[in-house]
Amino acid sequence: MYSIIWTGAVYGLSARLISVEADISEGLPVFDMVGYLGSEVKEARERVRTAMKNSGYLLPPNRVTVNLSPANLRKEGNGYDLPVALSIMYALGIIHCSDLKKWLVIGELGLDGETRLTGCILPIAAQAKKEGFKGILLPQENVREAQIVDGILVKGVSSLREAVRFFNQPQDQRSFSEEAAPAGPRKETPMPDFSEVAGQGQAKRACEIAVGGMHHLLMIGSPGSGKTMLAKRIPSILPPLSLEGQMEVSKIYSIAGLLDPQQGLMQQRPFRSPHHTVTAAAMTGGGRVPRPGEITLASRGVLFLDEVTEFQRPVLETLRQPLEEQKILISRQGGTFEYPADFMLVCACNPCRCGYYPDRTRCSCTKEQVKAYLGKISGPLLDRIDLCVEAPQITYQDLSTQKAGESSAQIRRRVEMAHQIQKERYKGTGIRFNSRLNGAQTEKFCSLSPSQHQFMEQVYSHLSLTARSYFKILKVARTIADLAGREKISRQDLVEAVSFKSLQLSGFGEEAI
């Protein structure tokens, strides 16, 4: 007696189909499971045996062999219990549904036969639809997450007995819309507004430009100047995620176990702010079967590193490649996994250890100490940051004024216009934002007049620019022009772009261009 049904497993950001084969034959009463299994999958043998017994289905004293294929992929996770149990029962003739192979099955079982919440459902449901399955059967708690994927039937069950009854009664195989529970209220977190920030006009402008072209930003200022306050308001001026972006972010959070199974697609852009004690593995992703790290969880949104000089140097250096390529490759014994890392990096730090340089009434740090403190951010990483802005101390006049600043909604309208301009300009190139242009594309889309070339030649020499810094200035100038609705880059755009780069190149507190 032989049977086969299908389940799924997540590897990287995509799902793979796994066949669950069961064979019942004469011989000594043995229950074997094979197929390159992780420890939690090996333990499924006892969970399945006991769950079947407590659900009223006894295994006969025969030889039971279960194979999870393909055998070269390591099987991890808690979702194999239900498909293993149903495959065995199909081989025993307890289930006699001819459509069983058309359904993808996933779920954990308790010893009492009840189903348990299982992770990584969204990418598996998407793969099931892609592979042409009729539907997906899974624990009741996971129904809402699977229903995010349109065009595939979803059946939630609360126990093994209910799963058997469903397959033995074809008339119960109704559409997912009939099985759907009412959606819970969406948990929308109100976003703080830029109008609440007193003063800091230059820093606000830097935030707008950064978001306008998805450029990376560094803010330097003394404690209490509002750097963190500004960073937390950046998501409020980011345009809404597209449907494609919502699906990608939701998949990432599903794999990481952070997606609320009772909610639909994630509609707000991610904002990740890891503590400075974060490890390199937590930042990039890791584990025997890697899970997304902070840079992937921030994809399509913002990764904010507060007090960036306090982060360990090796952790910061892991950002260099993802900042350039918008993806990260993690190699493990089981294979190489690719995760997206298309985020906007925002960093904040004090100008020195005490935090008050160049205010000599409160700071006693020497210039060498200041240089050593800021030197914790390596040159190659600084070179990948597009804008650097000073956030000075807030004056009493700024705090006491009753005039509200520009709102996030007003800024977001300009940002959305700039994003639309970039979308039309780069149509068919695979590029969405100015910051993603390569060298050849920068020369094409950020062309300069002869007088502007002469100006940039002086800047290049005066600031000892690298080629990367030079192109970043051009891309920032392109974004400034887009925010103003200008087709061509003006000299004013170049001057402003240079001003945001010269602070980090000339040294904080010294005269810049």
C-alpha positions in Angstrom: 0.0 0.0 0.0 1.6 3.2 -1.2 0.5 6.9 -1.3 1.8 10.3 -2.0 0.6 13.8 -1.1 2.3 17.2 -1.3 3.5 19.8 1.2 5.8 22.7 1.0 8.9 24.2 2.7 10.6 27.6 2.6 14.2 27.9 1.4 15.4 31.5 1.3 12.5 33.7 0.2 10.9 31.1 -2.0 9.0 27.8 -1.3 9.7 24.4 -2.6 7.3 21.5 -3.1 8.0 18.4 -0.9 6.4 15.1 -1.7 5.4 13.0 1.3 5.4 9.3 0.3 4.1 6.6 2.6 4.5 2.8 2.2 2.8 0.2 4.4 4.1 -3.3 4.0 4.4 -6.7 5.8 7.2 -7.0 8.2 8.3 -6.1 11.7 6.3 -3.2 13.2 8.6 -0.3 12.5 7.9 3.3 11.7 10.8 4.9 9.7 11.0 8.4 8.3 13.8 9.2 5.8 14.7 12.2 3.5 17.5 14.3 5.2 15.4 15.3 8.2 16.1 17.9 10.9 15.5 16.9 14.5 12.0 18.5 14.8 11.0 16.6 11.7 12.3 13.3 13.0 10.2 13.9 16.1 7.1 14.0 13.9 7.1 10.3 14.0 6.0 10.1 17.6 3.6 13.1 17.3 1.9 11.5 14.3 1.6 8.0 15.9 0.1 9.4 19.1 -2.1 12.0 17.4 -3.6 9.2 15.2 -4.2 7.0 18.3 -5.9 9.8 20.2 -8.0 10.6 17.1 -9.3 7.0 16.9 -7.0 5.7 14.1 -4.6 2.9 15.1 -1.5 2.1 13.1 -1.5 -1.6 12.2 1.6 -3.7 13.3 3.2 -3.4 9.9 6.3 -1.8 8.5 5.6 1.9 7.8 8.1 3.9 5.8 7.7 7.6 5.1 10.0 9.5 2.6 10.2 13.3 2.2 11.5 14.1 -1.2 13.7 15.5 -2.7 16.2 13.9 -0.4 19.0 16.4 -1.0 17.1 19.2 0.7 17.2 19.3 4.5 13.7 19.3 6.0 13.2 21.7 8.9 10.2 23.1 10.7 7.0 22.0 12.3 4.7 21.7 9.3 5.2 18.1 8.3 3.0 16.4 10.9 -0.3 16.7 9.2 0.8 15.7 5.7 2.7 12.7 7.1 -0.4 11.6 9.0 -2.7 12.0 6.0 -0.3 10.2 3.7 -0.2 7.2 6.0 -4.0 7.2 6.4 -4.3 7.4 2.6 -2.0 4.4 2.2 -4.1 2.5 4.8 -7.3 3.3 3.0 -8.8 5.4 5.7 -8.9 8.3 3.3 -10.3 7.5 -0.1 -10.3 10.9 -1.8 -9.2 10.8 -5.4 -8.4 14.6 -5.3 -5.9 14.4 -2.4 -2.9 14.9 -4.7 -4.4 18.2 -5.9 -4.2 19.7 -2.4 -1.1 20.9 -0.7 -1.2 20.0 3.1 0.8 21.6 5.9 0.4 21.8 9.6 1.7 20.7 13.1 -0.2 18.2 15.2 -0.5 18.0 19.0 -0.6 14.7 20.8 -4.4 15.0 21.0 -4.8 15.3 17.3 -5.5 19.1 17.3 -3.7 21.2 14.7 -1.3 23.9 15.8 -0.2 27.3 14.4 2.5 26.8 11.7 4.9 29.4 10.3 5.9 30.4 6.8 2.5 29.9 5.3 2.3 32.9 2.8 5.2 31.9 0.5 4.0 28.3 0.5 0.5 29.3 -0.4 1.8 31.5 -3.2 3.9 28.5 -4.6 0.9 26.2 -4.4 -1.0 28.6 -6.6 1.9 28.9 -9.0 2.1 25.1 -9.3 -1.6 24.7 -10.1 -2.9 23.1 -6.9 -6.6 23.1 -6.3 -6.2 24.2 -2.7 -4.3 24.2 0.5 -5.3 22.5 3.7 -3.8 23.9 6.9 -4.5 24.7 10.6 -7.4 27.0 11.2 -5.2 29.6 12.8 -3.3 30.0 9.5 -6.4 30.5 7.2 -6.3 34.3 7.2 -2.6 34.4 6.2 -3.1 31.9 3.3 -6.1 33.8 2.0 -3.8 36.7 1.2 -3.1 34.7 -2.0 -6.0 35.1 -4.4 -7.1 32.3 -6.7 -6.5 29.2 -4.6 -8.9 27.4 -2.3 -8.0 27.5 1.4 -9.4 25.0 4.0 -8.6 25.4 7.7 -9.0 22.4 10.0 -8.8 22.3 13.8 -8.0 18.6 14.1 -6.8 15.5 12.3 -10.3 14.0 12.4 -11.7 17.1 10.7 -9.0 16.8 7.9 -10.0 13.2 7.3 -13.7 14.1 7.2 -13.0 16.9 4.7 -11.2 14.6 2.2 -13.7 11.8 2.6 -16.7 14.1 1.9 -16.0 15.9 -1.4 -19.2 18.0 -1.0 -17.4 19.8 1.9 -14.6 21.0 -0.4 -16.0 24.5 -0.7 -14.3 27.7 -1.8 -12.0 29.7 0.5 -14.6 32.5 0.5 -17.1 30.3 2.2 -14.5 29.1 4.8 -13.2 32.6 5.5 -13.6 34.0 9.0 -14.4 37.7 9.4 -11.2 39.8 9.1 -10.1 41.4 12.3 -9.5 45.1 12.5 -6.3 46.1 10.8 -3.7 47.3 13.3 -2.6 50.6 11.8 -0.1 52.4 13.9 -0.5 56.2 13.6 2.7 57.6 12.2 4.4 60.7 13.8 4.4 63.8 11.7 7.2 66.1 10.6 5.1 69.1 11.7 5.8 68.1 15.3 9.6 68.7 14.8 10.7 72.2 16.0 13.4 73.8 13.9 15.9 71.6 12.0 15.0 73.0 8.6 18.2 71.7 7.0 17.8 68.2 8.5 14.2 68.0 7.3 15.3 69.0 3.8 17.9 66.2 3.9 15.3 63.7 4.9 13.0 64.8 2.0 15.8 64.5 -0.5 16.9 61.1 0.9 13.3 59.8 0.5 12.9 61.4 -2.9 15.6 59.2 -4.4 15.9 56.5 -1.7 19.3 57.8 -0.8 21.2 56.8 2.4 21.5 59.5 5.1 23.7 60.2 8.0 22.7 62.8 10.7 25.3 64.2 13.1 24.3 66.2 16.1 24.5 66.6 19.9 22.2 64.7 22.2 18.6 66.0 22.2 18.9 67.7 18.9 16.1 65.6 17.3 18.0 63.1 15.2 15.9 60.1 16.3 12.7 62.1 16.2 13.4 63.0 12.5 14.3 59.4 11.6 11.1 58.0 13.1 9.1 60.4 10.9 10.7 59.3 7.6 8.2 56.5 7.0 5.4 59.2 7.1 6.8 60.8 3.9 7.4 57.5 2.1 4.8 56.8 -0.6 2.5 53.8 0.0 3.7 50.3 -1.0 2.5 48.9 -4.3 0.7 45.6 -4.2 3.9 43.9 -5.3 5.8 45.5 -2.5 3.1 44.6 0.0 3.4 40.9 -1.0 7.2 40.9 -0.9 7.2 42.5 2.6 4.5 40.2 3.8 6.4 37.1 2.6 9.6 38.3 4.4 7.7 38.8 7.7 5.9 35.5 7.3 9.2 33.6 6.9 10.6 35.5 9.9 7.5 34.6 12.0 6.5 38.3 12.4 3.4 38.4 10.3 0.1 38.6 12.2 -1.8 35.6 10.9 -5.1 37.4 11.5 -4.2 40.4 9.3 -3.9 40.8 5.6 -1.0 42.1 3.6 1.4 44.4 5.3 0.6 47.9 4.0 3.0 50.1 6.0 6.6 50.3 5.0 9.0 48.6 7.5 11.0 50.7 9.9 13.7 48.7 11.7 15.8 50.1 14.4 18.1 47.4 15.9 20.0 48.1 19.1 23.7 48.7 18.8 24.5 45.4 20.5 23.0 43.5 17.4 25.3 40.7 16.0 26.4 40.4 12.4 24.2 37.2 12.1 21.1 39.1 13.3 21.8 42.0 11.0 22.4 39.9 7.8 20.3 36.8 8.7 21.6 33.5 9.8 20.9 30.0 11.3 21.4 26.6 9.9 18.5 27.3 7.6 18.9 31.1 7.3 16.1 33.4 8.3 15.9 37.0 7.3 18.0 39.5 9.2 17.4 43.2 10.0 18.5 44.4 6.5 16.0 42.1 4.9 13.2 43.0 7.3 13.9 46.6 6.4 13.6 45.9 2.7 11.2 48.4 0.9 11.5 50.6 4.0 14.0 52.2 6.4 16.9 50.7 8.4 17.7 53.1 11.2 21.0 52.8 13.1 20.9 55.1 16.1 24.2 55.8 17.7 25.9 54.2 14.7 29.4 54.7 16.1 28.5 52.3 19.0 27.8 49.4 16.6 30.5 46.8 16.3 32.8 47.4 13.3 32.2 44.0 11.8 28.4 44.5 12.0 28.7 47.8 10.1 31.0 46.3 7.5 28.3 43.7 6.6 26.2 46.5 5.2 28.7 47.4 2.4 27.7 44.8 -0.2 23.9 45.0 0.4 24.0 48.8 0.1 25.5 48.4 -3.4 23.5 45.4 -4.6 20.2 45.6 -2.7 20.4 41.9 -1.9 22.4 39.6 0.3 23.7 36.1 -0.3 24.1 33.8 2.7 26.0 30.6 2.2 25.4 27.6 4.4 26.1 23.9 4.1 22.6 23.4 2.8 23.1 25.9 0.0 23.2 29.6 -0.9 20.2 31.7 0.0 19.4 35.1 -1.5 17.3 37.7 0.4 16.3 41.2 -0.7 18.0 44.1 1.0 16.4 47.1 -0.9 16.3 49.4 2.1 17.1 53.1 2.8 19.8 53.4 5.4 19.5 56.2 8.0 22.2 56.6 10.6 22.5 59.0 13.5 25.5 59.7 15.8 27.0 62.3 18.1 29.9 64.4 16.9 32.2 63.1 19.7 32.1 60.9 22.7 30.7 63.5 25.0 28.3 64.6 22.2 28.8 68.4 22.2 31.7 69.1 19.7 32.3 71.8 18.5 30.7 73.7 21.4 33.9 74.3 23.5 31.9 75.5 26.5 30.8 71.9 27.1 33.1 69.7 25.0 36.7 69.1 26.0 37.4 66.4 23.4 40.5 67.0 21.3 40.2 67.0 17.5 42.1 63.7 17.5 39.5 62.2 19.8 36.7 63.5 17.6 38.4 62.1 14.6 38.9 58.7 16.3 35.2 58.7 17.4 33.8 59.4 14.0 36.4 57.1 12.5 34.5 54.1 13.9 32.5 54.4 10.7 34.9 53.2 8.0 35.7 55.2 4.9 34.2 52.6 2.5 30.9 52.7 4.4 30.8 56.5 4.6 31.5 56.5 0.9 28.2 54.6 0.4 26.2 57.2 2.3 24.7 59.9 -0.1 23.8 62.7 2.3 25.3 63.9 5.6 23.6 66.7 7.6 24.3 68.4 10.9 21.4 68.5 13.4 22.3 71.5 15.6 21.0 72.1 19.1 17.4 73.4 19.2 17.1 77.1 20.2 14.6 78.4 22.7 13.0 80.4 19.9 12.4 77.2 17.9 10.7 75.5 20.9 8.6 78.5 21.9 7.2 79.4 18.5 3.6 78.5 17.9 4.0 78.1 14.1 3.7 74.5 13.0 6.2 73.3 10.4 5.4 71.6 7.1 3.4 68.5 7.5 4.4 65.0 6.4 1.5 65.0 3.9 2.8 68.1 2.2 6.3 66.7 2.0 5.0 63.3 0.8 3.2 65.0 -2.2 6.5 66.3 -3.5 8.1 62.9 -2.8 5.4 61.1 -4.7 5.8 63.4 -7.7 9.6 62.8 -7.7 9.0 59.0 -7.5 6.5 59.2 -10.4 9.1 61.1 -12.5 11.7 58.5 -11.8 9.3 55.7 -12.6 8.6 57.1 -16.0 12.2 58.0 -16.7 13.5 54.6 -15.9 10.7 52.6 -17.4 12.0 49.3 -18.8 15.4 49.6 -17.1 14.6 47.7 -13.9 15.5 50.8 -11.9 13.0 52.6 -9.6 15.1 55.3 -8.0 17.9 57.7 -8.7 20.1 56.2 -6.0 20.1 52.8 -7.9 21.8 54.2 -11.1 25.2 52.7 -12.1 28.0 54.7 -13.5 27.0 54.6 -17.1 23.4 55.3 -16.3 24.4 58.2 -14.1 26.2 59.9 -16.9 23.2 59.4 -19.2 20.5 60.6 -16.9 22.5 63.2 -14.9 24.1 65.0 -17.7 25.8 68.3 -17.0 26.5 71.5 -19.0 30.1 72.5 -19.6 30.0 75.1 -16.8 28.6 72.5 -14.4 31.4 70.1 -15.4 33.9 72.8 -14.6 32.3 73.4 -11.2 32.3 69.7 -10.4 35.9 69.4 -11.4 36.8 72.0 -8.8 34.7 70.2 -6.2 36.3 66.8 -7.1 39.8 68.3 -6.5 38.9 70.3 -3.4 37.1 67.5 -1.6 39.4 64.7 -2.9 36.3 62.8 -4.1 36.3 59.2 -5.0 34.5 58.1 -8.2 31.7 56.7 -6.0 31.3 60.0 -4.1 31.2 62.0 -7.4 28.4 59.9 -8.9 26.5 60.0 -5.6 26.6 63.8 -5.7 25.2 63.7 -9.3 22.4 61.3 -8.3 21.4 63.5 -5.3 21.4 66.5 -7.6 19.1 64.6 -9.9 16.7 63.9 -7.0 16.7 67.6 -6.0 15.8 68.6 -9.5 13.0 65.9 -9.5 11.6 67.3 -6.3 11.4 70.7 -7.9 10.0 69.4 -11.1 13.0 70.4 -13.2 13.9 68.3 -16.2 17.6 69.4 -16.2 20.0 69.6 -13.2 20.8 73.2 -12.3 23.9 74.6 -10.7 21.8 75.3 -7.6 21.0 71.6 -7.4 24.7 70.6 -7.6 25.6 73.1 -4.9 23.0 71.8 -2.6 24.0 68.2 -3.3 27.7 69.0 -2.6 26.8 70.7 0.7 25.2 67.5 1.9 28.4 65.5 1.0 31.0 68.0 2.0 30.3 67.7 5.8 31.4 64.1 5.9 34.3 64.6 3.5 35.8 67.8 4.9 35.4 66.9 8.6 32.7 67.8 11.0 33.0 71.3 12.4 35.4 72.5 9.7 34.5 74.8 6.9 33.0 73.1 3.9 32.4 74.3 0.4 
